Every structure is written in C-alpha cells, then in structure tokens.
Amino acid sequence: MQGSVQPEGSVETVAPRVNWKDRKATDSACGVLYAALFVAWLGLGFAMIGGQVDIWEKDSNGLYVGYSEDVKSMASECCERIQTMENTDGITYQSNAGLCLIDDLERRLSDGTYYQHPFPNDGGLFDALALKPGIPTVMIMGCIVMAVAWIMLLRTFAKTIVFASEFIKIGALLYLWYSSSSMIFLVIAGGYALYTFCARKQLLFAAKIISHAATGLKENPQMFIALFIVKAFYIVQALLYIKFFEASVTIKTVDISIHTSVDYSAPMVCSVTSYSCEWDETTFTSPCHDAGESCSYPEEGNVGTCELMEPSWVGSGRSFIMLMWLWSVMFFTQFRLAIVANVLGSWHWHPDNKPSPMQALSVTATKSFGTISYSGLICALVEKFYQLAKLKWYHFMPPMLFAVAPLKIVLCIVGWCFKTCIQMLTKFSLILHVFTGDTFFGSAKKCYGIMKRHFVGGFITEASSKQIMTMFSYIMAFAFCFATWAWVDEEFNWKTIPGTSDDAMWVLWALLASFCIYYPLIGLFVLVLIDGLMKSLTQGIVDNEGMAARLCLPSDSPTSTDPDVYDYCCKASDVEGQEQDCMSKDWVSPFCGIFVGCITKLFFDYMGGIILDSIDVMFLCFAIDKDNNVDLSKSEFAAICVDIPGVITTANPLQDSKDPLLVQQPVQPGQFVTGAGAGMPQGQVQPFAAPMVGGGVQMMPQQGVQMMPQQGVQMMPQQGVQMMPMAAMGQPVAMGQPMAMPMANMTPEQMQQQQMMMQQ
C-alpha cells in the first residue's frame, strides 16, 4: 500500500553510489554471442559487396540498352545446360525462351524503340540508391550534422530550443507546402500550430524537466566525447547496413526457373467462365469487369527457362542483415544509456570521484558489454514481437475483418503495453546495473522493488518531454524524406512528388511514410517487404517472343510485343517534351525518401535520447535517495516529480505513511536535488567522504547541527562544534515495527529526554 510502513530488512535497498571501479564483467555469454554474430554480419555483408554483378549495359548517355557481358556469359552457360534437360511430367524445358533469347531481346532494346531509360525495368528502392549513392550519403550526413547541432544547443539553451523546435517543425511543414504547392502540408502546419498553442503549459513543464536534465550535461561536457565515439560506430554501422543492402540486390545468377507458362497470344478468360472478357471500346469495360471479376491469359502448364535470379542464400542473408541491425540499434541505444548513467550517477552522488569519459567508455565496453548486449536483445525481441502484433491493412478486408481483426486489435494493444513496460523495466534495470555492477537479472529484481516503492505500479515516464523529442525528430525525418523524394524524382526524370502531377498515389505513399518514419525500425522491415512485392509486380514477364511484357499494358491487349501498343502505353511526353517511361517506378522515389526518413529518425532519436536518458537517471537517483533517507524537501527535481502522475510523494516506505517527502535523516543530497535558488547543493562542504566501517557514508556535520555517532564508531569533535556523549541506543520500536527517529534535527535537551524515555 502506498506509504505503508515496511519491516526493517524486508526491502533491499541500493547504496547511493556508482561502483565503476571494483566490478566484474557480467552476462559475458550474451556479449560473446553478440560479438560473434556481429563478426558474421560483417563477413556476410562484405561477401555481398564482393559478389555484386553488373546487370545492365549503358550507353554514353547513361541509358540502359541491354544486359551486361557478365549476364550474357552466365546466360550462355545456362542455355547450353538446359538443352540437355529432358522434359518430365508437368515440366517442359524451353531452350528458346527466357534469357536464351537474349540476342533477340538485346536487338529490340538497343534500337531504342522499346526501352531506353536511366533506370532498369526490374529495379527497386536499393537499385536507385546504388545508382545514385550520393543521394543517401549527402542526406544522412546532413541529418547527422543537424542532430548533433540540435542536441548541443539543447544542452545550453534548453527552454529556448524547446520552443524553437516547435517553430522549426511548423516551418518545415510550411516549406513543404511552398515547394510542393500541396495544401495538405499547409493544413498540417496550421493544425500543429494550434496544438502547440493549446499545449503551451505542457511544453513549459517539459522545458523545465529538460532544462533540469541539461544541468547534468552542462556540468559534464566531457561526457559527449564518449557519446560521440559511440555515435561514430553507430553511423559507420548504419552506412554499412545501407551498402550491404545495396549490394544484395545486385547479386544475380542465371539459372533454370520453373514457373507457370502463360499464353499471351490467346484470348483472355474471365475468372468466372460465364462472363466474357471481350473489350468494349465505347464503354471501356467488359462483361467480366462489370461483374466485378478479373480477366487473365490462360495458363499452359509449368515450364523451365533460364532466368536472371538471386542465389538462394541472398534472401536469408538479407534477413540476417536486417535482424542483426535491429539488435545493434538497441545495443547502441543501451550503450549510450550506460555511459550517461555512469557519468551522471557518479556526478550526482560523488562528484569528486566520477569517471572520465574514457574511463566510462572503457568500463561500459568491457565490464558491461554482456549486460548491454542482453538488454539490447530483449528490446529487439520486444520490438519484433510488437511488429508481428501490429495491425496490417489486410486485417480490415473481409472475411479477415470479422474473423481476425478483433483479435489483432486486442493483441496490438497488449503488445504496445507489453513493449512499453518491458522496455521501461529493461532501461531502469540497466541503469541500476551501472550503479551496482550486478548482472542484468539481479539488477532487474532490485530495480523492480525500488520502482514499485516510489512509483505507482512500478512505472514512471515523463510523457511531455519525450513527446517533444519524438515529434521534433519525426518532423525533421519527414522533411528529409520529402527532400530525398524530390531529389530522386529529379535524377530519374519522374513526376511523383506532390504538386508535380495529378496522380493521387502520393497520398498513399505519404500515409506509408507517416507510419514507417514514426516506427523506423518496423518501417525499415515493412519497406523492404513492400519493395520486393512491388518489384515482382512491375518487372517484365518474358513472353514467347522474348520481349518483356509491361504490366502497364491494358488488360485486354492482344499482345505485349506490338510496338504500337507499347509506344501508346509506355512512352509519354512531359512538359519539356522528353520521353518518359510511363511504367516508371512510381513507388521508387517515395520509398527512397521513406528509407532516408527512417534512418534520419533513428539518428535524431539517438541524440534526443541523451536528454531522455538523463531524465531516467534522475528518476532512479530520486528513488534511491528516498530509499537512503536523503532530505528532498529542498530538492528542485523532487518538486518537479510531485507534479508527474505516478510518483509516490510520501517518504521512504520504512517511515510512517503520513511523513511528507522530507525524510528526517539528511545525508548528501547530490547534484540533481539542488534546492531552488540555493546556489550550491546542500552538504557541498564534504561532497563524498570515506566510507564508514558499517558500510554507510560518513558525513561532516552541518553548521548548527549536532550529529549522533553510530554504535562502535568514535567521532572526533570539530573545532567550534560541541558534541554530546551518548550511550549506545537500540532501535526504537512502535507497534512491533522499527521507528525512524529524527535525531539529527534534535536539540541536545530533546536528545537527552528521548534517551531517558527509551531507558524507561
């Protein structure tokens, strides 16, 4: 029960100090596992880079005119092999189809009638990034510079930057409206401006907390040296992740593919045989389409042809690259938290005995490496579970809408609660591990007890400051997303950015961007899956004459190789009179923007997380101070905490439930609990004295306060301070429970009277 008196020894407290010197390596097995998988990740990634194949040959203008010599060589070997294959039941091997008609196909491509464009027909998101590597490089380096500048300014001018960040968000939206001439951005900017005005009180409160957290950052600027070193490793791995993925899409081989053959020369048939697919030129429809059905070409059975494809190991290797990247993102996040906790915790309790940036980095990278890997793995698994539990678009389609959607909605809510609670406990457990040097699960047990005693339900979070950080990184990532989108459009002569065409597909891509960027880790997974699906839908299907059939052809087109039909559908003129492929990848530009936006969001989240980590360290220091009877009556942060929902404002559970937040045995309050306007933390004369025999902290008596010696400890009186000799006293008991006595604040007469009462 909140504030109830607990028997002495029934709770396990933690000493108010950071054990950063005498500690052992913890959870080493998980650390070894992470290191081994990371080495495997690097090996696989560089193997992908080494296995790249030049697929297309370009002319002097950079237009694709045919397959490369590497592809032609592999195709020749496959065609020789397929000629020796014997047909089996249900499979017919064709030596005059697929890439075995590459000579005829190249002739058609090279004459410029069918396909000349600076982007390959079977290309996708990572093909565009591989063709124009300067786009992601410039954008990501730009976001890194902005993220670092933002956090450095926030460290010095917290309140000013909080409100300036809100105006930057609105300004970014107005810029998108001005550059794209799309009213949707003006509406969003106006709505967000209204929200900012209505939530100004919450912003002021958040600014107060962030400003208080920034105090620790201003007093420990050397900590950023260690944080930037970790950030550098994070950036290098992010760039490698992009390069590995770019390389994976160019790993190709030519092999025999078994697939269903379609007779494109035959009339199309309806999915319901009672309807006809005959096209009416006046109504631009058919009886089959009027009935809500679809038309398709008849299938001829399974055939084997030589096709350009990925080796079997590439797909699973790409999945490993993604999963290991997810673990690494969580690992670097926890690594950052450990450094912040080490430095700020030491500065809070013993500022004269705190680690240097390199010492904090060394301890974190050696002694805490396994525990950080453990906590990162837990966060990654929770994130993956949340990804699986989230609602998908097809859950709202009948019959899934009635059968699965209700269950998925419940699972999604439970998944969100589970994710929030587990990640919160994991975060505070890691902070306590940094303080104590215990294993992850040992720290988790103690942490849960501490959090439960001082926060309702054992859960605490400061939503307003987190919302400011999250929304700023979200808006900036959205701005980088649309800037990348426009850049890719310009490079490949596409018209997909809002305001450049009447196509409403950009609304769908904007909605996808809003989801993927808000959940960047999940968004990267979703983006890769949809990219693969779109590539399979838009790439050419090689027919019996060797020409790639475009899916942009009308569904009732009699043949896919008719030049007139192709020219009608797949060639268009833009406003400058330049030809443009109308089957152009309308989704590639927005996907490139979303990908860069997700990476940008991760970088801004990482830098903003430094402030949020400082706040979390403050919360746990606050709880440990209460456990150790620190006087918080003049604590500025304690006064802030009282206004946060979920904070138990009564004293230590070992005290009476009616005691206020003022705990009656003052010890060193630390840096985070400085009294408002005090100018110097209470007890700063002797910030951190030598430990006593009993394991406590020996404090110097403050002016005008006489301190009682503990049993078995002889104290020397200081000059000008008269100390009363006291006999050894037992601990007073009231109603069978130990009772705390405010002797540190008693006068000598009151102390003598109290001693006489106890002797009676």
N, C-alpha and C positions, 0 to 999 in steps of 0.2 A: 504494500500500500504506500502511496506517495507520502514520503516524510516520516514513515514509521520507524521506531527505534529498533535497531538490529542488535543481537547479542554480539559481544566482542569476539572477534575471530571467525564470525560467520561469513564475513565477506573478505575477499582477497584484494588488498589494495596494492598500488604500484608506487614506488618511491618517486618523488618529484625530481628526476634527473634523467639524463640521457647517457646510457652506458655505451659510449662509442669507442672506448679504448680496449677494455678487457672483455672481449667477446669471441665466440667461436663461430665458425661457418655453420649455417643452418639449412636444412632441406636441400642438402647437396645433390641428392639423386635427381631431383627435378631440374636443378641447374645444369647437371651433366646432360640430361635429356634435351634441354633447350639448346645447349651449345652444339650437341651432335646434330640435331635437326637443322640448326642454323647453318652449319657447315654443309650439310646435304642440300639445303636450299641454295646456297651459293654455287655449289657444284652443278646442280641441275640447271640453274639459271645461266651460267656461263656455257654449259653444254648446249643450251638452246641458242645462245648467241653464235656459238661455233657451228651449229647445224643449219643456219639460215641458207635459203636458196633464192637466187634471183629468179622470179617467176616470169616477169614481163620484160619485153624489149621495147625501148622507147626511141622515138626519132629525135632529130635535132631540136624540135620544139617541145620536147618533154611529153609527147603524146604516146600512148600505148598503141603499138602497131602489131604486136604478136607475142608469142611465147619466147622465152629466152633459150639460149643454146643448152643450158642445163636441163630444162624441161623437155626439150626436143630429144636430147640424148636419153633421158630416162624413159620417154615415151617409145623410142625406137626399141629399147630392150624389152619393154612390156609387150609391144606388138609382136615381136619375134616369139615371145613366150606364149602368148595367147593363141597363136596359130597352131601350136602343138597340143592345145587343150581339146579334149573330147567332150561333146555335149552329153549331159546327163538328164535324167528325168526332171523336168521342170526348169532346167537352166540351159540356155543357149549362149555359147560363147561367140561373140562377134568380133572378127578381126578387121572389119571395115567400118567400125563405129567408134565413138568416143574420141580419144586423142590419137587413135590410129588414122584419123582423117585430118591430122594436124596440118599437112601440107595444103590441103584444100581450104582449111579454116584460115590459115595464115594468108593465103591468097586473098580471101574475102576481107580479112581485116586490114591488110596492107593497102588495098585500093582506096581506102577512105570512105567507102560507101556505107559501111555498116557500123564501124566503131572506131572513133578516134576521140579520146577524152583523156585528161590528165589523171584519171582515177580508174583503177581496174574494175571490171564488171563484178568480180567476186570479192571486192574489198569491203572493209567494215571499219569500225572505230579505230582499232590499233593499226590498221593499214594506213589510215590517214595520219596518225601520229608518227608512224615510221617514215612516211613520205615527207612529212614536214616536221622534223624533230625540233625545229626552232620554236614552234608554237608552244608545246607544253613546257619546254625549258625556260623560255622567257616569262611565261605566265607564272610558273611555280616559283622561280627565283624572285619575281616581283612580289608575290604574296608573302614570301619568307621575309623580305625586307620590311614590308608593311606590318607584318605581325610582330616582328622584333621592335620596330619603332613604336607601335601601339603599346606594348607592354612596358617599355622603358618610360614612356610618357605617363602611363597609368601609375607607375611606381612613384613618380614625383608629384604629379598633379591629378590625384585620384578623382576628387569630386568634379573638377573641371572636365576631365576626359570622359567621365561617365555621361555627362550631359552632351559633350561634344560628339560622343559616339552616336547618340541618338540623332543628332542633326546630320551626321555623316550617313547614317542609314537612309534618312529621308532624302538627302542629296543624291545618293547613289540611285535611288528609285527614280528621282526626277531626271537624272541623266539618262537612264534607260528609256524613260518616256520621250525625252527630247531626241535621242539618237535613233529610236525605232519608230517614233510617231504612233505608238500604240497607247491607247487610252487606259489600258489595264494597269500600266505602271503608275499613271497619274492617280488612279483610283486607290491603288495600294498605298502610294505615298501619302495621300490625304487621310486614309484610314489609319495609317500608322502614326501620323502627326496627331490625330485626335486621340489615339490610345496613349501616346506619350503625355499629352496634356492631362488626361484623366488619371494617369498612374504616376503623377509627379511626386506624390507623397511616398509611394513605394520606391521610386527612384532615389529620393533623398535618403530614405532609410538604407537602401542598398549602397549608396555612395558613402554613408557613414561607416558601414561594415567594411567596404572595400578600402576606404581610407585608413581604417584601423589596421587592416591586414597589411596594407602597404607600408605601415610603420616598420614592421619587421624587415621588409625588403629594402627600405631606405637605410636601415641601420646595419644591414648585412649585404652591401652591394657586391662583395667578393663572391657571394653565392652564385651570381649569374655566370661566373667563369665556368663553374662545374656544370650548370644547367645548359650553357651554350655548347659545351663539349658533347653532352648527351644529345642536344638538338642536332649537332653536326652529324652524328651517327644516324640519327633518325632521318635526316634529309638524304644522306647517302643511300640508306636502305630504300627510301621512297623512290629515288631516282632509279635504283637498280630494279625495283619492282616494275616500274614502267618499262624499262629497257627489256627486262625478261619477257614481259607480256608482248611487247612489240616484236621481239624475236620469235616468240612461239607461233605467231600467225604466219610466219614466212618459212616455217619448217614443213616442207612438202616432199612428197614422193609420188611416183606414178605406179599404180598397182591395179590389179583386176578388182573391179567393184561389181557386186551382184545387186541388181536393182530391178524394179518393175519397169518394163518397157511400155511406152505409150505411143499409140499410132496417131500422130498429129495430122496425117493425111485423110483419116476417116472422119465422118460427121460426128459432132459432139452428141453425147447422150445425156439425158436428164437422170438425176439421182432417183427419181420416181419414173419408171418406164412408161407410165400412162400419159406423160406430157412430152411435148416436142421442144427441141432446142432451136427450131428454125427462127432466125432473127428477123424481126420486122423493122425495116428501115424507116418507116414512118413514125412508129411509136418508140423505137429504140429499146425494144424488150422482146421477150419470147414467152410462150405459154409456160415454160418451166420456171422462168424467173417470176412471172406473175403469180404462180402458185407458191412462191417462197422457197423454191428448191434451187439447186445449182446444176450447172452443166459442166461436163468434163470429157476429155478424149478417152476412148476405150483403151483398156489395158490389153497387152498382148502376151503377158507372161514374164517370167524372170529371165534376164539376160546378163551376161558378163561382158564388160567392156573395160578398156584401160582408161582410168580416170586419174586426175590430179587430186590427191587427198593428203590428209595429215597422217603421219605414222601413229600407230595405236597408243604409244606411250605419251604422246603430247597432251592429250586431253586430261589424263590422270596427273601428269606432271604440272599442268596449268592449275589444276585443283589444289595440288600440294603447295604451289607458289602462293595461291590466294589464302589458304588456311594458315600457312606459316606467317604470312604478312599480317593476318589478323592477330595472331598471338604476339607478334613483335610490336604491333601498335600498342597493345595492352601492356606489354613488357616495358616499353619506353615510358608509358604513362605512369606506371608504378615506380619505375626508376626515378623519375622526376619527383614524385611524391616522397620517396625515401630521402632524397637529398634535402628537400625543403624541410622535412620533419627533423632530420639530423641537425641542421644548422639552426632553425628557429626554435626547436625544443631546447637545445643547449643554450642559446641566447636568452631564452625565457627564464630558465632555472639557474644557470651558472654561466653568465656572460664572460667571466674571466677564464673559463675552461671549455671553450667551444672549439670544434674542429675547423681547420682552414678549408677552403673549397676543395683543394686536392686531397686532403685527409677524408673529407666527407665523400668525395667521389671514390676514393680507394676503398673505404670501408663498405660502401654500397656495392661496388663492383666485385668485391671478394667475399666478405663475410655474409652479406645479404643477398648475393646473387641467386642462390637457390630459392629463398623465400620470395623474392621478387618474381622469379620465373613461375613459382607456384601460384601466387596471387594473379599474375597475368594470365595464366592458363585458365584459372577459374573464371575470370572476367571474360575471356574469349569464349569459353564454353557457354556461359550465360548469354552472351551476345548471339552466339549461333542458335541457341535454343529459342531466343526471342525472335530471331529471323524466321525460324520454322513455324513459330506460333502466330506470326502476323497474318492478317487477312490478305488474301490475293483477290485480284479482280474477278477471277472465275468463280469465286465463292458466292458472288451475287448473281450468278446466272442459274436459271432453272435447269435441272432439279436440285443443284448444289445449294441454291438459295434456301430451300426448305429443309434439306437433309443435313447439311454440314455447316452452313453459315452460323446458326445459333451457337453450336458447339465451338466454332472457331472464334466467335466474339468473346465467349467466356474464357477460352484458352488464351486469347490475346490479352485480356485484362489481367488474368492470373499471371501470364508471362511478364507483363510490364511490372506488376507488383513484385514478383519473384526477382526479376532483374534488378530493380531498384534496391530492394532490401539486401540481396546478396552482394551487390557491388558496393553498397554503403558499408556493410559489415567488413567486407574484404579490405576496403580502403582504410578504415579505422584500425583494423587488426594489423595492417602493415605499419601504420604509424606507431602503434604500441610495440610492435616488433623492433622498430628502430630505437625506441626508448629503452627497452629491456634486453634485447638480444635473444629473446625466446624464439622457438620455432613458430611457424605460421599458426598451427592449430593451438599451440599453447597460448599464443598471444590472442587468438580469436576467443578462447574461453574467458580469459581475463577481461578482454575488451567488452564482451557482451555484458559481463557483470557491471563494469563501470558505466557503460552507456545506459543500462537498464536502471541503475540507481539515480541517474541525474537527468535522464531524458525520457519522456513518456514513451513507453513501448520500446525503449532502447534505440530509438530512431531520431535523428536530427539532420536537418538540411536547411540551408538558408536559400529559399527559392528566388527571392528578388535579385540578389547578386548573381546567382547562377543564370537567371534569365537574361540579365544584361549581357553577360559574357557570351551566352549561347546565341542570342539574337544578333549581336554585333558580328560574330563570326559567320552566322547564317547569311546576313545581308551582304557582307563582303564576298563570301563564296558565291552568292548568286550573281553579284556584279562581275566577278571573274568568269563565271560560267557564260554569261551572255557576251562578254568581250571575246572569249575564245570562240564561241559560236559564230560571231560576226567575222572573225579572222579566218576561220576555216572556210566559210562561205566565199570570202574574197579570194582565197588561194585556189579554190577549185571551181570558181565561177558558178556557184549555186545561189539560189534565192530562197532561203528558208527562214532567215531571221525575221521576227515580227516587223511588219511595216514594209517589207520588200516584195511581198506577193499577197494575193488574196487567199492563199491556201490557209485553211483553218487548222492544219495539223500542228502548227506551232503551239496551239493551246494544249494539246495532248502532251507534247514534249515539255512544256512549261510545268504542267502538273507532275510529270515524272521527275523533273528536275527538283521541284519543291520537296518531294518525298526523299529522293536519293541524297540530296545535299543535307537535309535535316538529320538523316540517319546515314552518315557517309560510309560506315563500314558495311552495313547492309546494302546500301546503294551501290557500292562497287560490285558486290556479288550479283545483284539484280541486273545491273548494267551489262555485265559480261554475258549473262544468260540471254537477255533480250537481244544483245548484239549478235550472238551466234544464231538466234532464231531468225532475225531479220536478214542476215547474210544468206541463210539457206532459202529464204523466200524470194530474194531478189537476184540471186546469181543465175546465170544462164543454164538452161537444160539442153544438153546437146541432143539434137534430133538425128534422123536417119540421113540427112544431107550434110551434117557436120556443122551447121550454123547454130549459134547459141540463141535459143528462143527466149525472148524477153517477156517477163510476166506483165509488162505494161501493155501488151497486145490486147485488143478486145477479146473477150472470152469466146466469141463465135468466129474468130478469124480463121479462114480456111487453112492457112499455112503460116508457119513462123518464118519462112525463108523468102517470102515475097518482098522484094526491095521496096515496092511502093508502099506496102503496109508498114514496113519498118520505118521508112522515111516519114510516113504520116504520123506514126506514134512516137518514135524515139528520137526525132530531131525537132528541135524547136528554136525559135529565134528570140533572143532577149531584146531589151530596149536598144542595145548597141549593135544589133544585127549579127551578133556572134552566135554560132551554133552551140546548142547545149543539149546534152543527153537528157531526155525527159524521164527516163527511168533512173535518173540520178538518185543517189542515195540521200533521200530527203531526211533520213534519220541520222546520218553520219555526223553532220555538223552539230546538231544539238547533243548527240551522245559525246562528242569530243568536249563540248562545253560542260556537260554534266560531270564527266570524268575529272576534268581540271577543277571543277567546283567542289567535288568530293575531297580531292587532295588538299585544296585550299582550306576547306572546313576543318580537316584534321590538323593542319598547321596552326590555324587560329585557335582551335580548341586546345592544342598543346600549350601555346603561350598563355592563353587565358586561364588554363588550368593551374598555372603557378599561383595566381591570386586565389583561386578556389582551394588549392592545396593549403595555402597559408591559413585560410579561414577554418578548414577542417582541423589543422594542427591546433589552432586557437581553441576550438571546441573541446578537443581532448585534453589540452592543458588545463582548461577551465574545470573539466570534470575531475581530473587528477588532483588539482589544487583543492577542490572541495573535499575529496577523499582524505586529503592530508591536512585538513583544518587550516587552510590559508584564509586570512581575513580578506574577503572580497567586497566588503562594504563600500570601499572607495574605488573599486575597480570599474573603469570606464567600459571595458568589454563585458563585464558582468551586468552592468546596467543595460547594455545593448541586448544581451542574451535574454533578459527578463521579458523583452517585447517580442521575442521569437516564439511562435507556438511550439509546444513540445518540451520546453525547458522547465525542469522542476526547480522552482525558486526557493524551496526550503533548504535548510542547511544539510550537512552530512547526515546520511541515514543513521549514523551512530549517535546523533544528537536527538534532542527532543523534537517532535514533529512540529512544534509551534515556534521553534527557533527561526529567526529570519536568516537571510543569506549571510549575515555577519556571523562568522564562526569565531568562537571565543578563545582560540589559541593562535595568535598571529605568528606566522613564520614568514620567510622570504616570499613575497608575492610574485616576483618575476616581472618580466618586461611587459607582457601582454595585458597585465592587470593594473597598469599605472592609473592612479587616481586622476580624475579630470582636473586639469589645471595645477597639478601638484608640481610639475616641473621635473621631478625625479621620482622614480619608483620608491615605494616605502621599503625601508631596510637596506638602502643602497650603500650604507656605510660599510657593510661587510656582505657583499652580494652572495658569496659562496664560501663558507668556512669549511674547515676539515671535518670529516665525519666523526661522530662520537663512537664510543665503544658499542653502544646498543644499536648502532646502525642508523640513528637519526641524523639530523643536521644541527650542528651546534651554532646557535645564533648569538650575535652580540646584543646585549640589552639596549633597547632604545632609550632615548632621553626621557627621564621621568617614569620609567617602567622598571620595576624590580622583578627579576626572573627567579624561579624556583629551581634549584639543582635537582637533577634526576637522581634516583637511588644509585648509590655506588659511584657517583661522579662528583669530583671535587672541583668547584669553580673558584677561580681567583677573582676577588672584587676588583673592579676597575677604579681608577683614580676618580674620586668625586662621587662614587656610587656606593651607597651603603646597602649591604645585603643582609637579610635576616637569616640566622641559622635555623634550620628546620630539621625536625626529625623525619625519618623515613615514614612515609604515609602509604597506606594501602589504597587501592582504588575504591572510591565510594560506590555504593550500590543502592539503587532505588527500585523497589518493586521487583527485585530479582534481576535487574538489568544494570549494567555499568552506566555510570552517570558522569558525563563530562563536566569539569569544573572550570570556571573562568578565572583561575588563579592568577593568570598573567596580568589581569586587569585589576586585581585587588590591592587595596592599601595594606600596609603591614598589620594594622589593627584588625582588619577583616580577615586576613590570613590566620592570625593567631586565634581569633574567635572560631574560625572554621576548624582549626586543629583541635581545639578543646571539644567541640561538638563531636568530632569523629572519635576522640578518645573515650567519650562517654558511651 
